[in-house]
Amino acid sequence: MYTKILLSAAIITSSLSASDLLSDAKKADLKPIPSDKKELLKLIDNPKNPITDKKIELGKKLYFDPRLSKSGFISCNSCHNLSEGGDDGIPAAIGHMWTANPHHLNSPTVYNSVFFASQFWDGRDPHLEAQAQGPMQAAPEMSATPEHVAGVVTSMPQYVADFKGAYGKDVKITFEKIADTIATFERTLVTPSAYDDFLNGKKDALTKAQKDGLRTFIDKGCVSCHNGIALGGEMNAFNITGTYKFQDVGDFKGDANGMVKVPTLRNITQTAPYFHNGQFWELKDAIKEMGRIQLGTDISDAEAASIEEFFKALEGRKDPVVLPQLPASTSTTPKPDLK
């Protein structure tokens, strides 16, 4: 009987603790991905270009098609690999003619990017549709012109038929429309996790270690930047209480006001190396560096390990990635240009 009483007390204490943690998480502006599909659609849809199954499937083909690049070798998936963390796993993005990003910028994950208030490291645009246009045209990335991209797509009857099926028979296939379609696919790359289950009311979704890590994450002040649904994605000042150890690797110093986009923490265990220039490979080291330069606090090894344990709960559930079958090139399809 005494043992049963102790067990019952432990269960009640655990439940109360989980309730307090959930309440504090919500006070810290931590928000879950909605479990209801209709509510989720309200957040990820673009009223100016509503999501449909046909647009998603077409956008997926374009996302994986390397012929949109000047070389015919690089696709969106090259730098934003959906087979793992939605990034490329190297310190600086590699593009046309094996060119490293001239600013030594790391490729951000595309997963959950629909929730970012700012796209690009300097936050120069809030919209995924505009972001999709950037890499295709950037010389050190896909290095294509809008004319090349549109020429590739319109040279293939199957792509033309796909666009008509997605947008109607009178659709005009432009570079902008192609980028919009890629962005439509990207809007669906959402990865709910055990963390979301917890915030949505499932109190046993996290392990005790993960709950302890979430408590540490909140108490140390990490939530001051990493909040909202994306746990990041907003612009914020950088080097607030110290100077980043690798500040001089690359010439990126943020936007005109020194603001830098806060990276999402979702799937963070799968997106090393860390920081805008990809100089930290160990997550615990990145956590301690953030404490030093952003919060003005020393995060101990034990605290870093605790936070890292919480980050495991942010590993999202991803839909299986099945490579699409792409249309065959024709005699009018622009040829690869390796120069």
Salt bridges, closest charged atoms under 4 A:
ASP24 OD2 - ARG215 NH2 2.86
ASP29 OD1 - LYS31 NZ 3.53
GLU39 OE2 - LYS42 NZ 3.14
ASP65 OD2 - ARG67 NH2 2.92
ASP122 OD1 - ARG124 NH1 2.99
GLU129 OE2 - ARG187 NE 2.94
ASP162 OD2 - LYS61 NZ 2.95
ASP170 OD1 - LYS169 NZ 3.58
ASP196 OD1 - ARG266 NH2 2.72
ASP197 OD2 - ARG317 NH1 3.12
ASP212 OD2 - LYS208 NZ 2.85
ASP219 OD1 - ARG215 NH1 3.54
ASP251 OD1 - HIS103 ND1 2.70
ASP285 OD1 - LYS284 NZ 3.39
GLU289 OE2 - ARG292 NH2 2.91
ASP301 OD1 - LYS288 NZ 2.55
GLU303 OE1 - LYS220 NZ 3.47
GLU309 OE1 - LYS312 NZ 3.19
